[in-house]
Amino acid sequence: MEWSKIVAIITGAISVILAIAYLVLVQLLDYRDMKPAPVSELTPQQVIVALASDDAENLW
């Protein structure tokens, strides 16, 4: 067999193996039970922004 045909067959086999592994991974991740996030994690957090300056005129 020619070298290019061997490389093509090996490359195709690797591609098929990766595709099957991807499909198995997606099925495993999809099979998990998905629970909704707690309500406390959905509320926005308060953020305090402070301005620091030596000169009082530059605050506003």
ABEGO torsion letter per residue (X at the ends): XBAAAAAAAAAAAAAAAAAAAAAAAAAAAAABBBBBBBAAAABBBBBBBBBBBABAAAAX
